[in-house]
Amino acid sequence: MTTRDLDGWTVAFDLDGTLVETHEDLVGTLNRMLVKHGLPEAPMESASELIGGGARALLQHGFERAGASWNEAHAPALFEEFLADYVEHIADHSKPFPGVVETLERLAARGAILCVATNKRTDLSEILLEKLDLTRHFAAIVGPDKVSARKPSGAHLIEAVRMAGGDPARAVMVGDAAPDTGAARDAGMPCIVCTFGYSPIPHADLGGTVLIERFDEIEALVADFAAQPAALAASKA
């Protein structure tokens, strides 16, 4: 019988680069747009430099890297064009990282509340997670449009945890990039950093609490935080 030793604890997850490997579909949409506008494609390996700040940032950085000047007046139309294509191809190649489903199930069995706190728009996050049969694991899926301030503001995490029915004082963030570690610090939460995710900054330099190379390492770390209040307090200092 599984012990519910994580009752009262919440684990908040970033989406792109943390739960789901999405770069092929995101960069794929970007490249279709670049080609349509007579610009060179972005190499797939540039994903770590482009993904993390949301679709608008991906679009702007992609166009600028391709040598195009960015015109804010044209940005809304380009963004809508991007979204229309991305929704159509949102799960062509995207898939959960190895160990995601099993880890989420084990955390829930031990009593943890799970939520998503992402800079991806909520409706897009919901579509992607539903297509990948991941929605069922989360008490709340919270994009920047549902909160008072997006990551790296700690308000994003605090409000997401509360929407899930959790207590921000007993919560852990799991992410892969600077918006995640910044938000965790601002919210006073420890942050587990996934080194397999997307970050233009070396993961060791992000200022997270601990680095992991595999998703299945998360369960033991969350249990350690829950069992050692002193260690948790030190991580917030």
TORVO-397362 format. One line per field, with one value per residue: residue number from 1; x, y, z of N, C-alpha, C in turn; residue in one letter. Coordinates in Angstrom, 2 decimals. Each point is the difference from the previous one (the first is absolute). Layout:
N
mardo: [NUM;...]
n.x: [X;...]
n.y: [Y;...]
n.z: [Z;...]
ca.x: [X;...]
ca.y: [Y;...]
ca.z: [Z;...]
c.x: [X;...]
c.y: [Y;...]
c.z: [Z;...]
fivex: [A;...]
END
This chain:
237
mardo: [1;2;3;4;5;6;7;8;9;10;11;12;13;14;15;16;17;18;19;20;21;22;23;24;25;26;27;28;29;30;31;32;33;34;35;36;37;38;39;40;41;42;43;44;45;46;47;48;49;50;51;52;53;54;55;56;57;58;59;60;61;62;63;64;65;66;67;68;69;70;71;72;73;74;75;76;77;78;79;80;81;82;83;84;85;86;87;88;89;90;91;92;93;94;95;96;97;98;99;100;101;102;103;104;105;106;107;108;109;110;111;112;113;114;115;116;117;118;119;120;121;122;123;124;125;126;127;128;129;130;131;132;133;134;135;136;137;138;139;140;141;142;143;144;145;146;147;148;149;150;151;152;153;154;155;156;157;158;159;160;161;162;163;164;165;166;167;168;169;170;171;172;173;174;175;176;177;178;179;180;181;182;183;184;185;186;187;188;189;190;191;192;193;194;195;196;197;198;199;200;201;202;203;204;205;206;207;208;209;210;211;212;213;214;215;216;217;218;219;220;221;222;223;224;225;226;227;228;229;230;231;232;233;234;235;236;237]
n.x: [0.84;-0.31;1.03;-1.02;1.31;-0.59;-0.92;-0.68;0.72;0.48;-0.03;0.63;-0.49;1.15;-0.32;0.30;0.60;-1.14;-1.27;0.05;0.48;-0.01;1.32;-0.23;-1.07;0.62;1.17;-0.74;-0.85;1.01;0.53;-1.20;-0.03;1.22;-0.22;-1.18;0.81;0.48;-0.02;1.28;-0.06;-0.55;1.26;-0.35;1.33;-0.63;-0.70;1.15;0.34;-0.96;-0.01;-1.09;-0.03;-0.52;-1.16;-0.39;0.68;-0.50;-1.14;0.08;0.48;-0.96;-0.86;0.37;0.05;-1.15;0.25;-1.22;-0.36;-0.14;-1.18;-0.08;-0.10;0.93;0.45;-1.11;0.11;1.30;-0.33;-1.06;0.83;0.88;-0.94;-0.52;1.25;0.38;-1.20;0.15;1.20;-0.80;-0.47;0.47;0.90;-0.75;0.76;-0.59;0.81;1.00;-0.88;-0.53;-0.66;1.00;0.78;-0.79;-0.12;1.30;0.24;-0.94;0.52;1.05;-1.01;0.99;-0.21;-0.44;0.81;-0.44;1.19;-0.58;1.00;-0.37;-0.70;-0.92;-0.69;1.17;0.26;-1.25;0.08;1.23;-0.28;-1.11;0.65;0.79;-1.29;0.39;-1.08;-0.30;1.26;-0.59;0.14;1.01;-0.38;1.09;-0.49;0.74;-0.96;0.36;1.15;0.36;0.95;0.65;0.47;1.03;-1.18;0.26;-0.68;0.65;1.06;-0.01;-0.40;0.95;0.84;-0.39;0.07;1.11;-0.20;1.19;1.05;0.19;-0.28;-0.76;0.83;0.16;0.93;-0.45;1.18;0.23;-0.54;0.58;-1.06;0.37;1.31;-0.19;-1.01;0.73;1.08;-0.71;-0.42;1.33;0.04;0.32;1.03;-0.61;1.23;-0.76;1.12;-1.05;-0.34;-0.73;1.28;0.01;-0.37;1.26;-0.54;1.28;-0.20;-1.05;0.74;-0.23;-0.88;-0.41;1.00;-0.81;0.36;-0.81;-1.15;0.38;0.93;-1.07;-0.55;1.21;0.23;-1.18;0.16;1.21;-0.52;-0.93;1.04;0.57;-0.85;1.03;0.05;-1.32;0.07;1.03;-0.80;-0.77;1.10]
n.y: [-1.20;0.93;0.50;0.69;-0.10;0.21;-0.47;0.96;-0.76;1.04;-0.63;1.14;-0.33;0.37;0.46;0.97;-1.13;-0.15;0.18;0.89;-0.88;1.32;-0.06;-1.25;0.01;0.54;-0.59;-1.09;0.47;0.33;-1.15;-0.51;0.76;-0.36;-1.23;0.06;0.55;-1.03;-0.63;-0.11;-1.32;-0.15;-0.26;-1.27;-0.01;0.99;-1.12;-0.37;0.67;-0.73;-1.16;0.36;0.97;-1.08;-0.17;1.09;-0.37;-1.22;0.55;0.91;-0.86;-0.82;1.01;0.45;-1.25;0.03;1.11;-0.28;1.22;0.21;-0.07;0.72;0.86;-0.83;0.16;0.69;0.46;0.23;0.50;0.59;0.37;0.34;0.54;0.50;0.22;0.57;0.51;0.20;0.41;0.32;-1.14;0.54;0.67;0.88;-0.25;-0.67;0.64;-0.84;-0.82;0.86;-0.83;-0.84;1.05;0.53;-1.22;-0.15;1.21;-0.18;-1.20;0.80;0.53;0.13;1.31;-0.18;0.97;0.71;0.57;0.47;0.47;-1.25;0.61;0.24;0.60;0.50;0.33;0.38;0.60;0.45;0.34;0.47;0.48;0.33;0.14;1.25;0.52;-1.28;0.30;1.06;0.57;0.56;0.62;0.68;0.60;0.88;-0.44;-0.91;0.68;0.60;-0.92;-0.04;-1.26;0.56;0.58;0.07;1.09;-0.30;-0.35;1.08;0.71;-0.61;0.04;1.23;0.22;-0.68;0.94;0.46;-0.19;1.27;-0.08;-0.88;0.65;-0.72;0.73;-0.48;0.39;0.75;1.18;1.14;0.03;-1.28;0.08;1.00;-0.65;-1.12;0.69;0.63;-1.25;-0.12;-0.56;-1.24;-0.10;-1.05;0.00;-0.13;-0.66;-0.77;1.12;1.12;0.30;1.29;-0.01;-0.29;-1.20;-0.26;0.93;-0.78;-0.54;-1.17;-0.73;-0.75;-0.63;-0.35;-1.23;-0.56;-0.07;-1.28;0.94;0.54;-1.21;-0.52;0.94;-0.14;-1.30;0.26;0.86;-0.92;-0.83;1.01;0.47;-0.43;-1.09;-0.10;0.29;-0.84;-0.74;0.53;-0.26]
n.z: [0.00;-0.89;0.64;0.52;-0.13;-1.19;0.84;-0.62;-0.81;-0.65;-1.16;-0.31;-1.19;-0.55;-1.22;-0.86;-0.31;0.65;-0.31;-0.99;-0.86;-0.12;0.00;-0.37;0.78;1.05;-0.16;-0.12;0.92;0.81;-0.37;0.17;1.09;0.40;-0.42;0.59;0.91;-0.69;1.18;0.37;-0.03;1.20;0.32;-0.05;-0.09;-0.63;0.21;0.57;-1.08;-0.56;0.64;0.65;-0.91;-0.58;-0.63;0.61;1.08;-0.14;-0.30;0.95;0.89;-0.44;-0.09;1.19;0.43;-0.68;0.71;0.50;-0.36;1.30;-0.55;1.11;-0.98;-0.52;1.25;0.26;-1.23;0.18;1.18;-0.53;-0.97;0.92;0.76;-1.12;-0.41;1.12;0.13;-1.29;0.45;1.01;-0.50;-1.10;0.72;0.65;1.06;1.00;0.82;-0.16;0.52;-0.85;-0.76;0.04;-0.16;-0.91;-0.47;0.16;-0.48;-0.92;-0.21;0.11;-0.70;-0.88;0.08;-1.22;-0.47;-1.02;0.03;-1.10;-0.74;-0.26;-0.94;0.90;-0.98;-0.40;1.26;0.13;-1.18;0.26;1.23;-0.53;-1.03;1.02;0.33;0.20;-0.54;-0.01;-0.18;-0.54;1.20;-0.63;-1.12;0.33;-1.08;-0.70;-0.82;0.90;-0.06;1.13;-0.02;-1.16;-0.08;0.63;-0.06;1.28;-0.39;-1.11;0.69;0.76;-1.04;-0.73;1.01;0.24;-1.32;0.24;0.94;-0.35;0.77;-0.40;1.29;-0.66;-0.79;-1.10;-0.61;-1.17;-0.46;-1.09;0.36;-0.37;-0.82;-0.04;-0.11;-0.87;-0.55;0.02;-0.35;-0.92;-0.23;0.18;-1.21;0.38;-0.82;-0.53;-0.48;-1.09;0.03;-0.21;0.67;-0.21;-0.06;-0.39;1.27;0.26;0.07;0.10;-0.94;-0.01;0.95;-0.57;0.66;-1.02;-0.63;-1.02;-0.28;0.92;-0.64;-0.03;-0.04;-0.56;-0.07;-0.04;-0.91;-0.57;0.10;-0.47;-0.89;-0.24;0.00;-0.65;0.89;0.70;-0.78;0.14;1.29;0.00;-0.75;0.94;0.70]
ca.x: [-0.84;0.79;-0.18;-0.33;0.88;0.07;-1.26;0.20;1.07;-0.32;1.12;-0.36;0.88;0.03;-0.49;0.97;1.36;-0.04;-0.90;-0.17;1.01;-0.87;0.75;-0.19;-1.23;0.12;0.93;-0.62;-0.92;0.81;0.66;-1.00;-0.25;1.18;0.04;-1.11;0.37;1.23;1.14;0.59;-0.48;0.83;0.42;-0.71;0.82;-0.12;-1.19;0.30;0.12;-1.24;-1.16;0.05;-0.66;-1.33;-0.07;0.34;1.45;0.53;-0.24;0.85;1.40;0.21;0.05;1.21;1.15;-0.01;0.43;-1.13;-0.28;-1.25;-0.92;-1.05;-1.31;-0.39;0.13;-1.24;-0.39;0.96;-0.25;-1.19;0.41;0.80;-0.86;-0.85;0.81;0.47;-1.12;-0.20;1.13;0.48;0.48;0.52;1.22;0.18;-0.26;0.54;1.35;-0.01;-0.25;-0.98;-1.28;0.22;0.34;-1.22;-0.89;0.55;-0.16;-1.42;-0.31;0.54;-0.80;0.37;-0.83;0.83;-0.54;0.89;0.18;0.73;-0.16;-0.80;-1.38;-0.73;-0.75;0.96;0.48;-1.06;-0.11;1.15;-0.05;-1.12;0.41;1.00;-0.64;0.64;-0.87;-0.57;0.92;0.19;-1.12;-0.13;0.93;-0.04;0.85;0.17;-1.28;-0.83;0.63;0.24;1.32;0.57;1.38;0.63;-0.63;-0.47;-1.47;-0.49;0.04;-0.85;-1.40;-0.25;-0.10;-1.29;-1.06;-0.02;-0.44;1.17;0.56;1.31;1.07;0.37;-0.02;1.28;-0.07;0.86;0.09;1.22;0.56;0.08;-1.30;-0.42;0.80;-0.28;-1.31;0.11;0.68;-0.91;-1.10;0.53;-0.13;1.15;-0.19;0.71;0.29;0.16;1.09;-0.34;-0.92;0.41;0.49;1.20;0.95;0.32;-0.92;0.69;0.09;-1.35;-0.29;-0.99;0.39;0.66;-0.08;-0.25;0.21;-1.12;-1.24;-0.37;0.69;-0.79;-0.77;0.81;0.36;-1.19;-0.13;1.03;-0.44;-1.13;0.44;1.05;-0.37;1.20;0.61;-0.88;0.20;1.30;-0.09;-0.70;0.82]
ca.y: [1.20;1.24;0.97;1.34;0.89;1.31;0.73;1.40;0.56;0.24;0.09;0.79;-0.34;0.67;-0.90;-0.21;-0.28;-0.61;-1.15;-0.44;0.36;0.68;0.90;-0.27;0.61;1.46;0.50;-0.33;1.08;1.17;-0.14;0.16;1.43;0.65;-0.32;0.72;1.42;0.12;0.03;-1.33;-0.75;-0.09;-1.39;-0.62;0.05;1.32;-0.01;0.42;1.45;0.62;-0.44;0.28;1.27;0.05;0.00;1.32;0.15;-0.94;0.58;1.17;-0.39;-0.75;0.93;0.81;-0.86;-0.24;1.24;0.90;1.01;-0.31;1.13;-0.25;0.25;-1.21;-1.13;-0.74;-0.83;-1.10;-0.89;-0.79;-0.94;-1.01;-0.83;-0.83;-1.12;-0.80;-0.82;-1.09;-0.93;0.12;-1.27;-0.85;-0.66;0.23;-1.17;0.13;-0.52;-1.31;-0.04;1.01;-0.57;-0.83;0.87;0.70;-0.95;-0.33;1.18;0.09;-1.10;0.36;1.09;1.33;0.72;0.34;1.04;0.52;1.45;0.15;1.24;-0.32;0.41;-1.09;-0.82;-0.83;-1.01;-0.98;-0.80;-0.89;-1.01;-0.90;-0.87;-0.94;-0.71;0.39;0.92;-0.68;0.01;1.33;0.69;1.30;0.31;1.45;0.80;1.38;0.71;-0.31;0.52;1.45;0.25;-1.24;-0.28;-0.38;0.47;-1.04;0.00;-1.07;-1.26;0.08;-0.06;-1.32;-0.96;0.23;-0.47;-1.46;-0.38;-0.24;1.04;0.41;-0.22;-1.41;-0.24;-0.14;0.28;-0.79;0.72;-0.23;1.25;1.14;0.43;-0.93;0.20;1.35;0.00;-0.77;0.84;1.09;-0.57;-0.68;-1.44;-0.66;-0.27;-1.11;0.41;-1.11;0.34;-0.46;0.96;1.04;1.22;0.56;0.15;-1.32;-0.32;0.16;1.43;0.55;0.28;-0.91;-0.69;-1.25;-0.37;-1.41;-0.42;-0.86;0.42;-0.88;0.42;1.03;-0.54;-0.07;1.35;0.59;-0.66;0.56;1.32;-0.14;-0.64;0.80;1.43;0.85;0.09;0.86;1.38;0.43;0.23;1.27;1.09]
ca.z: [0.00;-0.10;1.08;-0.51;0.75;-0.66;0.20;0.33;-0.83;-1.40;-0.94;-1.18;-1.11;-1.28;-1.03;-1.08;0.46;1.33;-0.13;-1.38;-1.01;-0.97;-0.87;-1.43;-0.48;0.11;-1.02;-1.28;-0.33;-0.28;-1.30;-1.07;-0.12;-0.56;-1.43;-0.62;-0.09;-0.77;0.91;0.22;1.15;1.20;0.24;1.11;1.21;0.62;0.85;1.37;0.02;-0.45;0.77;1.43;0.32;-0.58;-1.46;-0.55;0.05;-0.99;-1.32;-0.18;-0.04;-1.23;-1.13;0.13;-0.30;-1.45;-0.65;-0.28;1.01;0.69;-0.01;0.99;-0.61;-0.71;0.91;0.28;-1.14;-0.08;1.13;-0.31;-1.05;0.69;0.84;-0.84;-0.48;1.13;0.50;-0.95;0.06;1.37;0.54;-1.08;0.47;1.44;0.84;1.35;0.22;0.65;1.44;0.45;0.43;1.19;1.14;0.40;0.67;1.31;0.87;0.37;0.91;1.31;0.53;-0.50;-0.96;-1.16;-0.86;-1.04;-0.01;-1.25;-0.77;-1.18;0.25;0.63;-0.94;-0.73;0.94;0.19;-1.24;-0.08;1.06;-0.30;-1.10;0.50;1.11;1.26;0.74;1.17;1.14;0.58;0.63;-0.67;-1.09;0.17;-0.86;0.44;-0.10;1.16;1.21;0.02;-0.60;-0.51;0.38;1.27;1.23;0.90;0.05;-0.89;0.73;1.18;-0.42;-0.59;1.10;0.67;-0.89;0.09;1.34;0.82;0.87;-0.55;0.97;-0.08;-1.45;-0.70;-1.43;-0.88;-1.26;-0.78;-0.54;0.93;0.55;1.05;1.21;0.49;0.64;1.25;1.00;0.37;0.77;1.17;-0.17;-0.61;-1.42;-0.62;-1.37;-0.95;-0.91;-1.36;-0.57;-0.93;0.65;-0.61;1.10;0.56;1.10;1.28;0.32;0.15;1.40;0.56;1.24;-0.34;-1.41;-0.27;-1.40;-0.38;0.64;1.11;1.22;0.68;1.12;1.22;0.44;0.64;1.30;0.89;0.44;0.91;1.24;0.65;0.00;0.13;-1.33;-0.80;0.44;-0.48;-1.45;-0.20;0.51]
c.x: [0.88;-0.32;-0.25;0.80;0.14;-1.33;0.31;1.10;-0.47;1.27;-0.51;1.03;-0.10;-0.44;1.07;1.40;0.07;-0.87;0.04;1.12;-0.75;0.76;-0.25;-1.26;0.05;0.90;-0.54;-0.98;0.76;0.60;-0.98;-0.33;1.17;0.07;-1.09;0.34;1.36;1.26;0.56;-0.55;0.97;0.42;-0.69;0.79;-0.02;-1.15;0.29;0.11;-1.31;-1.18;0.17;-0.74;-1.41;0.05;0.38;1.50;0.66;-0.12;0.93;1.47;0.32;0.13;1.28;1.25;0.10;0.37;-1.11;-0.12;-1.38;-0.86;-1.15;-1.40;-0.53;-0.04;-1.32;-0.43;0.94;-0.25;-1.22;0.29;0.80;-0.90;-0.87;0.76;0.39;-1.10;-0.21;1.07;0.54;0.57;0.45;1.20;0.18;-0.37;0.55;1.43;-0.09;-0.21;-1.06;-1.25;0.18;0.29;-1.23;-0.94;0.50;-0.13;-1.44;-0.39;0.51;-0.66;0.31;-1.07;0.92;-0.68;1.05;0.02;0.92;-0.20;-0.66;-1.45;-0.84;-0.72;0.92;0.54;-1.03;-0.16;1.13;-0.11;-1.13;0.38;0.99;-0.52;0.69;-0.90;-0.45;0.89;-0.02;-1.29;-0.23;1.08;-0.05;1.04;0.03;-1.29;-0.91;0.52;0.27;1.34;0.61;1.39;0.94;-0.59;-0.47;-1.50;-0.58;-0.05;-0.95;-1.47;-0.35;-0.18;-1.34;-1.17;-0.14;-0.47;1.15;0.42;1.37;1.17;0.46;-0.06;1.41;-0.24;0.94;0.03;1.33;0.71;-0.09;-1.35;-0.47;0.78;-0.24;-1.32;0.04;0.68;-0.95;-1.13;0.47;-0.15;1.33;-0.31;0.89;0.18;0.30;1.05;-0.24;-0.91;0.66;0.43;1.24;1.11;0.35;-0.84;0.64;0.08;-1.37;-0.37;-1.11;0.52;0.79;-0.20;-0.30;0.23;-1.14;-1.24;-0.33;0.78;-0.85;-0.68;0.80;0.36;-1.18;-0.20;1.03;-0.39;-1.13;0.43;0.99;-0.34;1.21;0.67;-0.81;0.21;1.33;-0.05;-0.66;0.84;0.69]
c.y: [1.25;0.94;1.37;1.05;1.37;0.75;1.44;0.67;0.14;0.05;0.72;-0.25;1.03;-1.02;-0.31;-0.21;-0.60;-1.25;-0.59;0.53;0.57;0.70;-0.26;0.67;1.53;0.57;-0.33;1.07;1.27;-0.08;0.11;1.47;0.73;-0.22;0.78;1.47;0.19;0.05;-1.41;-0.67;0.08;-1.45;-0.56;0.08;1.37;0.07;0.54;1.51;0.70;-0.28;0.37;1.26;0.10;0.16;1.34;0.20;-0.92;0.60;1.18;-0.38;-0.77;0.89;0.82;-0.81;-0.28;1.26;0.97;1.03;-0.30;1.26;-0.30;0.20;-1.24;-1.22;-0.74;-0.92;-1.20;-1.01;-0.88;-1.04;-1.15;-0.96;-0.94;-1.22;-0.91;-0.90;-1.20;-1.08;-0.18;-1.29;-0.94;-0.82;0.13;-1.25;0.26;-0.52;-1.37;0.11;0.96;-0.65;-0.81;0.85;0.76;-0.93;-0.34;1.17;0.12;-1.09;0.28;1.25;1.38;0.54;0.42;1.09;0.39;1.52;0.33;1.37;-0.25;0.36;-1.19;-0.88;-0.90;-1.12;-1.10;-0.90;-1.02;-1.12;-0.99;-0.97;-1.06;-0.81;0.29;0.86;-0.60;0.05;1.31;0.61;1.37;0.11;1.51;0.69;1.44;0.81;-0.23;0.61;1.49;0.37;-1.33;-0.23;0.89;0.61;-1.18;-0.07;-1.11;-1.32;-0.01;-0.14;-1.34;-1.05;0.17;-0.45;-1.52;-0.49;-0.26;1.21;0.39;-0.20;-1.45;-0.43;-0.02;0.30;-0.93;0.70;-0.23;1.27;1.12;0.50;-0.89;0.23;1.38;0.07;-0.74;0.81;1.08;-0.50;-0.70;-1.50;-0.58;-0.32;-1.13;0.34;-1.21;0.37;-0.49;0.99;1.07;1.25;0.51;0.23;-1.41;-0.29;0.19;1.45;0.63;0.32;-0.84;-0.68;-1.26;-0.28;-1.49;-0.27;-0.86;0.41;-0.85;0.29;0.92;-0.54;0.01;1.38;0.70;-0.61;0.52;1.37;-0.10;-0.54;0.84;1.47;0.93;0.19;0.90;1.45;0.53;0.31;1.32;1.20;0.77]
c.z: [0.00;1.15;-0.58;0.79;-0.64;0.06;0.42;-0.80;-1.45;-0.82;-1.24;-1.10;-1.11;-1.06;-1.05;0.55;1.38;-0.02;-1.40;-0.88;-1.21;-1.12;-1.49;-0.54;0.08;-1.09;-1.39;-0.45;-0.34;-1.40;-1.16;-0.20;-0.63;-1.51;-0.74;-0.21;-0.67;0.83;0.19;1.26;1.17;0.19;1.24;1.29;0.68;0.99;1.40;0.12;-0.30;0.91;1.47;0.39;-0.54;-1.51;-0.61;-0.05;-1.01;-1.40;-0.26;-0.13;-1.28;-1.21;0.05;-0.33;-1.50;-0.78;-0.32;1.11;0.60;0.08;0.94;-0.58;-0.71;0.91;0.26;-1.14;-0.14;1.11;-0.25;-1.08;0.61;0.78;-0.84;-0.51;1.15;0.55;-0.92;0.13;1.42;0.58;-1.11;0.49;1.51;0.79;1.40;0.07;0.68;1.51;0.49;0.56;1.29;1.23;0.48;0.76;1.39;0.97;0.47;0.99;1.41;0.57;-0.52;-0.94;-1.15;-0.82;-1.03;0.10;-1.16;-0.62;-1.35;0.32;0.48;-1.01;-0.81;0.88;0.18;-1.23;-0.07;1.03;-0.24;-1.12;0.45;1.19;1.34;0.89;1.32;1.23;0.80;0.55;-0.62;-1.07;-0.17;-0.89;0.48;-0.05;1.19;1.29;-0.12;-0.61;-0.38;0.55;-0.81;1.26;0.84;0.11;-0.85;0.77;1.18;-0.39;-0.62;1.09;0.72;-0.86;0.05;1.35;0.95;0.82;-0.55;0.97;0.00;-1.46;-0.55;-1.48;-0.74;-1.36;-0.67;-0.41;1.03;0.50;1.16;1.29;0.58;0.75;1.33;1.09;0.51;0.89;1.28;-0.07;-0.49;-1.45;-0.46;-1.47;-0.87;-1.04;-1.43;-0.72;-0.84;0.77;-0.73;1.02;0.51;1.24;1.37;0.45;0.26;1.44;0.58;1.26;-0.28;-1.48;-0.13;-1.49;-0.50;0.77;1.22;1.28;0.86;1.25;1.30;0.52;0.67;1.39;0.99;0.51;1.02;1.36;0.79;-0.04;0.09;-1.36;-0.91;0.37;-0.52;-1.48;-0.31;0.40;-1.11]
fivex: [M;T;T;R;D;L;D;G;W;T;V;A;F;D;L;D;G;T;L;V;E;T;H;E;D;L;V;G;T;L;N;R;M;L;V;K;H;G;L;P;E;A;P;M;E;S;A;S;E;L;I;G;G;G;A;R;A;L;L;Q;H;G;F;E;R;A;G;A;S;W;N;E;A;H;A;P;A;L;F;E;E;F;L;A;D;Y;V;E;H;I;A;D;H;S;K;P;F;P;G;V;V;E;T;L;E;R;L;A;A;R;G;A;I;L;C;V;A;T;N;K;R;T;D;L;S;E;I;L;L;E;K;L;D;L;T;R;H;F;A;A;I;V;G;P;D;K;V;S;A;R;K;P;S;G;A;H;L;I;E;A;V;R;M;A;G;G;D;P;A;R;A;V;M;V;G;D;A;A;P;D;T;G;A;A;R;D;A;G;M;P;C;I;V;C;T;F;G;Y;S;P;I;P;H;A;D;L;G;G;T;V;L;I;E;R;F;D;E;I;E;A;L;V;A;D;F;A;A;Q;P;A;A;L;A;A;S;K;A]
END
